[in-house]
Amino acid sequence: MREEININPNIALISPYPELTEIARKASEELGENIIICEGVLYEGVEIAKKLVREKNIEVIISRGATAALIKKNVDLPLVSIEITDFDVFLAIYESTFKHDSIGFFGYDYKKGHFNFDLFSRILNKNICCFYYKTDAELIKLLREAKSRGITVAVGTGACVLEEAVKLGMEGRLVLSNKFSVIQAINAAKNIYAVLEKDRAQKELMKTLLDYSYEGIVALDEDKRIIMYNPAAEKILGVPKDRIINRKPQDANFHVFNQIYKNGEPTIKEIAEVNKTKIVVNRAHISVKNQKIGTVITFQEIKKIQELEKSIREELYKKGLTSSYTFEDIVGTSKKIKETIDVAIKYSRTNSTVLIVGESGTGKELFANSIHAASPRADGPFVAVNCAALPENLLESELFGYEEGAFTGAKKGGKTGLFELAHGGTLFLDEIGEIPVNIQAQLLRVLQEKKVMRVGGNRYIPVDVRIIAATNMDLKKRVQEGKFRADLFYRLNILTLKVPPLRERVEDIIPLAQKFIAEFNRLYNKWVNTNLSRSVIEYLQTYTWPGNIRELKNLMEKCVILSEKYDLDISLIKTLLSESDIFEDSQNTGKIKLLIEVGTLHEMEKQIINQLNRVFGGNKAALARELGISRTTLWKKLKEVE
């Protein structure tokens, strides 16, 4: 046995003759592959292969001819056979024609019809007799027959042909493999080894996943034999792995196992009880090309699921990283709020940046929460920050985080910024119009490059964050004034959502008021009637609500706290609203004050008519008298503002 020095001896080439050994050495050097090269023919080669498996942990073997066939039969490893080509056989026969006229080819029976001897005979103008054998005894018999027919040279693919021919006084010539065939075999062996390595890595990954999974996992093959059974399954079912693996449930009469198996019928979230423990079970068929090849069952203790869910929720709530509202929490049936919700739902299905605009108190944060909760990122964090509530230096470190020692008072170990906390989820930037100009530049860079650098840091951290921003300002005007970067505005203003003020959704005022009364009744243990009187309804609907929903909510909270009656008293509402400057001043002037946004004369006229029309409850005659115009003129103006 001869062995070459090697670096990575995972592949061995067992050569049946010296010439192939030399070709293999040169081919491996040319490829830069230091494989093990040994020499041994037939059963000697088999013994060498077995020894290499024991001592060298060989995983792929290369050989040729009969030696390769014997190794494949006796050694349980992938084997690559060096192919003998037509050219190899033709070359051996051609070289024999220099000294011999009558040529015999001797090959193993399985090679019959493999080579084109008719073509060889025509090219060489020689008669070539072919003999095929299965055993050494047949070979000797055929050689004697050939000699008796005047054949003087035996060409063969096996070294045994040469040995037996010489004993009979004939010349023997071995068909040699060429370097190209050896290189092909080495490359094929490398590919097989790469597949084995990948398969081994996948098996190790699967084993790790199974071993460390909290879920019990069991798989059965097409014969309903248990082939996979992880530690979690062992613990939950209380049946040791060595008692259940490779067995069928009915063979071992595992009553506990049958509680989750139930003939393997597919199911999702089925509740079962095992050893007095409630578990949730999923079963599914394993199919390849629509052919069922097995069943997989996963199960977990319900108690563990509840504990894990509780732990996750507690952790997220501690950090404030969950959305608090959904679209179902938005109260209102008015056309405007319905249209706004419909647009927001469409926005939620994308990952694009959303800019929410609207007056203070209209519920912009409620919409931001709802968009996140309905988005593909719903399982990710929802992080909110009020850009107007923090001073510039603190806002920078909050958004981007900081490294240890970045500034005096920096926390040991540094701090994770809000962008990093929101990774995989949504970052809500409220009051974006108030953000300082120099931080606007940093924010723009993060939005463009999708990576953030902490304060005092020297490396970028990739972040996958969806931005929802909100403002009650006119950002275009801020851009014109030089207080907001134009490039940041266009980066934020991809999808715009306009939240209507409460005065434009009068139909929603009473349902909102009733909702708030019910909430504060529960909070303060009060019993204020949610069924409001006609006078209260009319008064609430005619008020202009400069503070929008927030003002309405605050008013209802005060009413619930201060009310000493079951029914809400309109005088209490008037008293509380009189604390602000915008209310119906019936005691002093008898006139109605309106909140009008400055615009063109036509725009302000539309606002006046709309608001007064609601004040008078649609009474056109009273409205016309108040405006000092005829009913016909009023009718025309109402048509214009519709």
C-alpha positions in Angstrom: 0.0 0.0 0.0 1.4 3.4 -1.0 0.0 6.6 0.4 0.7 10.2 -0.7 1.1 13.1 1.8 -2.2 15.0 1.9 -3.8 18.0 3.7 -7.5 17.2 3.6 -7.8 13.4 3.3 -11.6 13.1 2.7 -11.2 11.5 -0.7 -9.1 8.5 -1.6 -8.2 7.2 -5.1 -7.4 3.5 -5.2 -5.4 2.7 -8.3 -5.3 -0.9 -9.7 -2.0 -0.4 -11.6 1.1 1.8 -11.4 0.5 3.9 -14.5 -2.8 5.1 -13.2 -1.2 5.9 -9.8 1.2 8.2 -11.6 -1.5 9.8 -13.7 -3.6 10.4 -10.5 -0.7 12.0 -8.7 -0.2 14.5 -11.6 -3.9 15.2 -11.9 -4.4 15.9 -8.2 -1.3 18.2 -8.2 -2.7 20.0 -11.3 -6.1 20.5 -9.5 -4.4 21.4 -6.2 -6.3 18.6 -4.5 -4.1 16.6 -2.1 -6.2 13.4 -2.0 -5.0 10.1 -0.7 -3.7 7.9 -3.5 -3.2 4.2 -2.9 -2.4 1.2 -5.1 -4.2 -2.1 -4.9 -6.0 -4.4 -7.4 -9.3 -6.2 -6.9 -9.7 -7.6 -3.3 -6.4 -6.0 -2.3 -8.0 -2.6 -3.2 -11.1 -3.6 -1.2 -9.0 -4.2 1.9 -7.2 -0.9 1.4 -10.5 0.9 1.2 -11.8 -0.6 4.4 -8.6 0.3 6.2 -8.9 3.9 5.0 -12.5 4.1 6.2 -11.4 2.9 9.7 -8.2 4.9 10.1 -8.6 8.0 7.9 -12.4 8.6 8.0 -12.5 8.6 4.2 -15.9 9.7 2.8 -15.6 9.3 -1.0 -13.6 6.7 -3.0 -12.3 6.8 -6.6 -11.2 3.7 -8.4 -11.5 2.0 -11.8 -12.9 -1.1 -13.5 -13.3 -4.4 -11.6 -11.5 -3.0 -8.5 -14.1 -0.1 -8.4 -16.9 -2.6 -8.8 -15.7 -4.8 -5.9 -15.1 -1.8 -3.6 -18.7 -0.5 -4.4 -20.0 -4.0 -3.5 -18.1 -4.3 -0.2 -17.6 -0.8 1.2 -20.6 1.4 2.1 -19.3 4.7 0.8 -20.0 6.8 -2.3 -17.7 5.6 -5.1 -16.7 7.4 -8.3 -15.5 5.1 -11.1 -12.9 6.4 -13.5 -14.5 6.0 -16.9 -12.8 4.0 -19.6 -13.5 5.8 -22.9 -13.6 4.5 -26.4 -10.4 6.4 -27.1 -8.6 4.6 -24.2 -9.7 1.2 -25.7 -8.9 2.2 -29.3 -5.4 3.4 -28.3 -4.5 0.1 -26.6 -5.7 -1.9 -29.6 -3.9 0.5 -32.0 -0.6 0.0 -30.2 -1.1 -3.7 -30.3 -1.4 -3.7 -34.1 2.3 -2.8 -34.5 3.3 -6.4 -33.6 0.1 -8.5 -33.9 -2.5 -9.1 -36.6 -5.0 -11.1 -34.5 -6.2 -9.2 -31.4 -8.5 -10.2 -28.6 -10.3 -7.8 -26.2 -11.2 -9.1 -22.8 -13.6 -7.2 -20.6 -16.1 -7.7 -17.8 -19.5 -9.0 -18.8 -21.3 -5.7 -17.7 -19.2 -3.8 -20.3 -20.6 -5.8 -23.2 -21.7 -3.5 -26.0 -20.0 -0.5 -24.3 -17.3 0.1 -26.9 -17.6 0.5 -30.7 -15.4 -2.4 -31.9 -17.0 -2.4 -35.4 -15.7 1.2 -35.9 -12.3 0.2 -34.5 -12.0 -2.8 -36.9 -12.9 -0.6 -39.9 -10.4 2.1 -39.0 -7.5 -0.3 -38.3 -8.5 -2.9 -40.9 -8.0 -5.5 -38.3 -10.1 -8.3 -36.9 -10.9 -7.8 -33.3 -12.4 -10.6 -31.3 -14.3 -9.7 -28.1 -14.5 -11.9 -25.0 -16.5 -11.1 -21.9 -16.1 -12.9 -18.5 -17.8 -12.8 -15.1 -15.2 -14.8 -13.0 -11.5 -15.5 -13.1 -12.2 -19.1 -14.2 -14.2 -17.8 -17.2 -11.3 -15.5 -18.0 -8.7 -18.3 -18.1 -11.1 -20.5 -20.2 -11.6 -17.6 -22.7 -7.9 -16.9 -22.9 -7.1 -20.5 -23.8 -9.9 -20.5 -26.4 -8.5 -17.3 -27.9 -5.0 -18.7 -28.1 -6.2 -21.8 -29.8 -7.8 -19.5 -32.5 -4.4 -17.9 -33.2 -4.9 -14.7 -31.1 -1.5 -13.6 -29.9 -2.3 -10.5 -27.8 -5.0 -9.9 -25.1 -6.1 -6.4 -24.6 -8.0 -5.9 -21.3 -9.4 -3.3 -18.9 -8.3 -5.4 -15.8 -4.7 -6.2 -14.6 -5.8 -9.8 -14.2 -6.0 -10.1 -18.0 -2.3 -9.3 -18.3 -1.3 -11.8 -15.6 -3.3 -14.7 -17.0 -2.3 -14.0 -20.7 1.5 -14.0 -19.8 1.0 -17.4 -18.1 -0.3 -18.8 -21.4 2.5 -17.3 -23.4 0.4 -14.5 -24.9 1.2 -10.8 -24.8 -1.1 -8.7 -22.5 -1.8 -5.0 -22.9 -3.8 -3.0 -20.3 -6.3 -0.3 -21.4 -5.0 2.8 -19.6 -7.2 5.7 -18.4 -6.2 9.2 -19.6 -5.6 12.1 -17.3 -8.8 13.9 -18.4 -10.9 10.9 -17.2 -9.0 11.0 -13.8 -9.6 14.8 -13.5 -13.3 14.3 -14.2 -13.5 11.6 -11.5 -11.7 13.8 -8.9 -14.1 16.7 -9.7 -17.1 14.4 -9.4 -15.8 13.1 -6.0 -15.3 16.7 -4.8 -18.9 17.5 -5.8 -20.1 14.4 -3.9 -18.1 15.4 -0.8 -19.5 19.0 -1.0 -23.1 17.5 -1.1 -22.2 15.3 1.9 -20.9 18.3 3.8 -24.0 20.3 3.0 -26.2 17.4 4.0 -24.3 17.0 7.3 -24.6 20.7 8.0 -28.4 20.6 7.4 -28.7 17.5 9.6 -26.8 19.2 12.4 -28.9 22.3 12.0 -32.1 20.2 12.1 -30.8 18.3 15.2 -30.0 21.6 16.9 -33.5 23.0 16.0 -35.1 19.8 17.3 -33.1 19.6 20.5 -33.6 23.2 21.5 -37.2 23.6 20.4 -39.8 24.3 23.1 -42.3 22.4 20.9 -42.6 18.7 20.9 -41.9 17.4 17.4 -42.6 13.9 16.1 -42.3 12.7 12.5 -43.5 9.4 11.1 -42.6 7.9 7.7 -44.9 6.5 5.1 -45.0 3.2 7.0 -46.2 5.1 10.1 -42.9 4.4 11.8 -41.7 7.0 14.2 -38.4 8.4 12.8 -38.1 11.7 14.6 -38.7 12.4 18.3 -37.1 15.4 20.0 -36.4 16.0 23.7 -39.4 18.3 24.2 -41.7 15.6 22.9 -40.0 13.1 25.3 -40.6 15.5 28.2 -44.2 16.3 27.4 -45.3 12.7 26.6 -43.1 11.1 29.3 -42.1 8.3 26.9 -38.3 7.7 26.5 -36.9 8.1 23.0 -35.3 4.6 22.9 -38.8 3.1 23.5 -40.5 4.9 20.7 -38.1 5.6 17.9 -38.3 3.4 14.8 -41.5 1.8 16.1 -45.2 2.1 15.1 -47.6 3.5 17.6 -49.8 0.3 17.5 -46.8 -2.0 17.9 -45.9 -0.5 21.2 -49.5 0.3 22.3 -48.5 3.8 23.3 -51.8 5.2 24.6 -50.2 8.5 25.4 -48.8 8.9 21.9 -52.1 8.1 20.4 -53.6 11.1 22.3 -51.7 13.3 19.8 -51.5 11.0 16.8 -55.2 10.2 16.2 -54.5 8.3 12.9 -52.4 11.2 11.7 -55.3 13.3 10.3 -54.2 16.9 9.6 -55.3 19.5 12.2 -54.4 22.9 13.5 -54.6 24.1 17.1 -56.3 21.0 18.4 -56.6 20.8 22.2 -55.6 17.5 23.8 -54.8 16.3 27.3 -51.7 14.2 28.0 -50.7 13.2 31.5 -53.2 15.7 32.9 -51.5 18.5 31.0 -53.4 20.4 28.3 -51.5 20.8 25.1 -52.2 22.3 21.6 -51.5 19.9 18.7 -50.8 20.5 15.0 -50.6 17.6 12.5 -49.7 17.8 8.8 -48.9 15.4 6.0 -45.4 15.4 4.5 -45.8 15.3 0.7 -43.4 15.2 -2.2 -45.0 15.7 -5.7 -48.4 15.3 -4.2 -47.4 11.9 -2.8 -47.8 11.5 1.0 -44.5 10.2 2.5 -45.2 10.8 6.2 -46.7 12.8 9.0 -45.3 15.5 11.3 -46.8 16.4 14.6 -46.0 19.4 16.7 -47.4 20.1 20.2 -46.8 22.4 23.1 -48.1 22.8 26.6 -50.8 25.5 26.7 -49.4 26.7 30.0 -46.0 27.3 28.4 -47.6 29.2 25.5 -49.5 31.5 27.9 -46.4 32.1 30.0 -44.3 32.9 27.0 -47.0 35.3 25.6 -47.3 37.0 29.0 -43.5 37.4 29.2 -43.3 38.9 25.7 -46.2 41.2 26.3 -44.7 42.4 29.7 -41.3 43.0 28.1 -42.8 44.9 25.2 -45.1 47.0 27.4 -42.2 47.8 29.7 -40.4 49.3 26.8 -43.6 50.8 25.3 -42.9 49.0 22.1 -46.4 47.9 21.1 -49.2 49.7 19.3 -52.0 50.6 21.6 -54.8 51.0 19.1 -56.3 49.5 15.9 -58.7 50.8 13.3 -61.6 49.3 15.4 -60.8 51.9 18.1 -61.5 54.8 15.8 -65.1 56.0 16.6 -67.1 57.6 13.8 -69.5 57.0 11.0 -69.2 60.3 9.2 -68.2 60.3 5.5 -64.9 62.1 6.2 -63.7 59.7 8.9 -64.7 56.7 6.9 -62.8 58.0 3.8 -59.8 58.7 6.1 -59.9 55.2 7.6 -60.1 53.6 4.1 -57.0 55.5 2.9 -55.1 54.6 6.1 -56.0 50.9 5.6 -54.5 51.0 2.1 -51.4 52.7 3.4 -51.0 50.0 6.1 -50.5 47.3 3.5 -47.2 49.0 2.3 -43.9 49.8 3.8 -43.8 53.3 2.5 -43.4 56.4 4.8 -46.6 58.0 5.9 -47.0 61.7 6.8 -50.1 62.3 8.9 -51.3 65.9 9.0 -54.1 67.4 11.0 -54.9 69.9 13.8 -53.9 69.2 17.3 -56.1 66.7 19.1 -57.6 65.1 15.9 -56.2 61.6 16.7 -53.0 61.5 14.5 -51.3 59.1 17.0 -54.4 56.8 17.0 -54.1 56.5 13.2 -50.3 55.9 13.4 -50.9 53.0 15.9 -53.7 51.6 13.7 -51.6 51.6 10.5 -48.8 49.7 12.3 -51.2 47.2 13.8 -52.7 46.4 10.4 -49.4 46.3 8.6 -47.1 43.3 7.8 -44.9 44.7 10.6 -47.6 44.3 13.2 -45.5 41.7 15.1 -42.6 44.1 15.2 -42.1 47.0 17.7 -44.0 50.2 17.5 -41.8 53.0 18.9 -43.2 56.6 19.4 -41.4 59.8 20.1 -42.7 63.4 20.4 -40.0 65.4 18.7 -41.3 68.6 20.3 -41.0 67.3 23.8 -37.2 66.8 23.9 -34.4 69.3 23.8 -32.1 69.1 20.7 -29.2 67.2 22.3 -31.4 64.7 24.1 -33.5 64.1 21.0 -30.4 63.2 19.0 -29.2 60.6 21.5 -32.8 59.3 21.9 -33.2 58.8 18.1 -29.7 57.5 17.2 -28.4 56.2 20.6 -24.9 56.7 21.9 -21.7 54.8 22.7 -20.2 54.6 26.2 -18.3 57.7 27.0 -19.8 59.7 24.1 -20.5 62.6 26.5 -20.5 63.5 30.2 -23.2 61.5 32.0 -23.4 58.9 29.2 -24.7 55.6 30.6 -22.1 52.8 30.9 -22.3 50.5 27.9 -24.0 53.2 25.8 -27.7 53.3 24.9 -29.7 51.8 22.0 -31.5 54.5 20.0 -35.1 54.5 19.0 -34.2 53.6 15.4 -32.5 50.4 16.6 -35.4 49.6 19.0 -37.8 50.0 16.1 -35.9 47.5 13.9 -38.3 45.3 12.1 -41.2 47.6 13.1 -42.4 51.2 12.9 -41.0 54.4 14.3 -43.6 57.1 14.9 -42.2 60.7 14.8 -44.9 62.9 16.3 -44.6 66.7 15.9 -42.0 66.2 13.1 -42.3 69.9 12.2 -40.6 70.8 15.5 -37.4 68.8 14.9 -34.2 71.0 14.8 -32.6 71.6 11.4 -29.3 69.9 12.2 -31.0 66.7 13.3 -33.2 66.9 10.2 -30.0 66.2 8.2 -29.1 63.2 10.3 -32.6 61.9 10.0 -32.6 62.3 6.2 -29.4 60.3 6.0 -30.9 57.4 8.0 -34.0 57.4 5.9 -31.9 57.3 2.7 -29.2 54.8 3.7 -31.2 52.7 6.2 -28.4 52.6 8.7 -27.7 54.6 11.8 -24.5 55.7 13.6 -24.7 56.2 17.4 -23.5 59.5 18.9 -19.8 59.0 19.6 -19.8 55.9 17.4 -17.6 55.0 14.4 -19.7 52.3 12.7 -23.0 52.1 10.9 -25.8 49.8 12.2 -28.3 48.6 9.5 -31.9 49.3 10.5 -35.1 48.1 8.9 -37.7 50.7 10.1 -40.9 52.1 8.6 -41.4 55.8 9.4 -44.8 57.3 10.2 -44.5 61.1 10.9 -47.2 63.5 12.1 -47.6 67.2 12.3 -50.1 70.0 12.9 -48.0 72.5 11.0 -47.9 73.5 7.3 -44.6 71.8 6.4 -44.5 73.5 3.0 -44.6 76.9 4.7 -41.9 75.7 7.1 -39.8 74.8 4.1 -40.3 78.2 2.5 -39.3 79.8 5.8 -36.1 77.8 5.9 -37.2 75.9 9.1 -37.6 72.5 7.4 -35.4 70.8 4.8 -37.1 70.4 1.5 -35.4 67.1 0.8 -36.6 65.7 4.1 -40.1 67.0 3.4 -40.3 65.1 0.1 -38.8 62.0 1.7 -41.5 62.0 4.4 -44.4 63.1 2.2 -44.6 59.9 0.2 -48.1 58.9 1.5 -50.1 61.7 3.1 -53.0 61.1 5.4 -55.2 64.1 6.3 -57.1 63.6 9.6 -60.3 65.9 9.6 -61.0 68.2 12.5 -63.9 67.4 14.7 -66.0 70.3 13.4 -66.0 68.6 10.0 -67.3 65.4 11.3 -70.3 66.6 13.4 -72.0 63.2 13.2 -69.2 61.7 15.2 -69.3 64.1 18.2 -72.1 62.4 20.1 -70.8 58.8 19.7 -67.4 60.0 20.8 -68.9 61.8 23.8 -70.8 58.7 24.8 -67.7 56.5 24.5 -65.7 58.9 26.7 -68.5 59.1 29.3 -68.6 55.3 29.5 -64.8 55.1 29.9 -64.7 57.7 32.7 -67.7 56.1 34.4 -65.7 52.9 34.7 -62.5 54.8 35.7 -64.2 56.9 38.4 -66.9 54.5 39.4 -69.7 56.9 38.4 -73.1 56.4 36.7 -73.5 59.4 34.4 -76.1 58.6 31.7 -74.6 58.1 28.2 -78.0 58.9 26.6 -77.7 62.6 26.2 -80.6 65.1 26.2 -81.6 66.9 23.0 -80.3 70.2 24.3 -76.9 68.7 25.2 -76.6 67.0 21.8 -77.5 70.3 20.0 -75.0 72.3 22.1 -72.2 69.8 21.6 -72.8 69.7 17.8 -72.9 73.4 17.4 -69.7 74.0 19.3 -66.6 74.4 17.0 -64.2 72.3 19.1 -60.9 74.1 18.5 -59.1 71.4 20.6 -60.8 68.7 18.6 -61.3 65.2 20.1 -58.8 65.9 22.8 -60.9 68.9 24.0 -64.1 66.7 23.8 -62.5 64.0 25.9 -61.2 66.4 28.5 -64.6 68.0 28.7 -66.4 64.6 29.2 -63.8 63.6 31.9 -64.6 66.8 33.8 -68.3 66.3 33.4 -68.2 62.8 34.8 -66.1 63.8 37.8 -68.2 66.9 38.6 -71.7 65.7 37.7 -73.9 65.0 40.7 -76.9 64.0 38.6 -77.6 60.9 36.5 -78.3 63.0 33.4 -75.6 65.3 32.1 -76.6 68.9 32.7 -76.1 71.4 29.9 -75.4 74.2 32.4 -72.4 72.2 33.6 -71.1 71.9 30.0 -71.5 75.6 29.4 -69.8 76.4 32.6 -66.8 74.2 31.8 -66.6 75.5 28.2 -66.7 79.1 29.5 -63.2 78.5 30.9 -62.0 78.7 27.3 -62.4 81.7 25.1 -64.3 79.9 22.3 -67.9 79.2 23.3 -71.4 80.4 22.7 -71.5 83.7 24.6 -75.3 83.8 25.2 -75.0 85.4 28.6 -73.0 88.5 27.4 -73.6 89.3 23.8 -76.2 86.8 22.6 -73.9 86.2 19.6 -72.2 83.0 18.4 -68.4 83.0 18.2 -66.9 80.9 15.4 -63.3 79.6 14.8 -62.3 80.6 11.3 -59.0 79.8 9.6 -57.7 82.7 7.6 -57.9 82.2 3.9 -59.4 83.9 0.9 -62.7 85.7 1.4 -64.6 83.0 -0.4 -63.0 80.3 1.7 -63.8 82.1 5.0 -67.4 82.7 3.8 -67.7 78.9 3.2 -66.5 78.2 6.7 -69.0 80.7 8.2 -71.9 79.3 6.3 -71.0 75.7 7.1 -70.6 76.3 10.8 -73.7 78.4 11.2 -75.7 75.9 9.3 -74.8 73.3 11.9 -75.5 75.8 14.7 -79.1 76.3 13.4 -79.6 72.5 12.8 -80.4 73.0 9.2 -83.0 75.7 9.8 -82.6 77.7 6.6 -85.0 80.5 7.6 -83.2 81.1 10.9 -79.8 80.9 9.1 -80.9 83.4 6.4 -82.1 85.9 9.1 -78.8 85.6 11.0 -76.8 86.3 7.8 -79.2 89.0 6.6 -79.8 87.5 3.2 -82.8 86.0 1.4 -83.5 82.3 1.5 -82.8 82.1 -2.3 -79.4 83.7 -1.9 -78.7 81.3 1.0 -79.8 78.3 -1.1 -77.3 79.3 -3.8 -74.4 79.8 -1.3 -75.2 76.4 0.3 -75.0 74.7 -3.1 -71.6 76.3 -3.6 -70.2 75.0 -0.3 -71.5 71.5 -0.7 
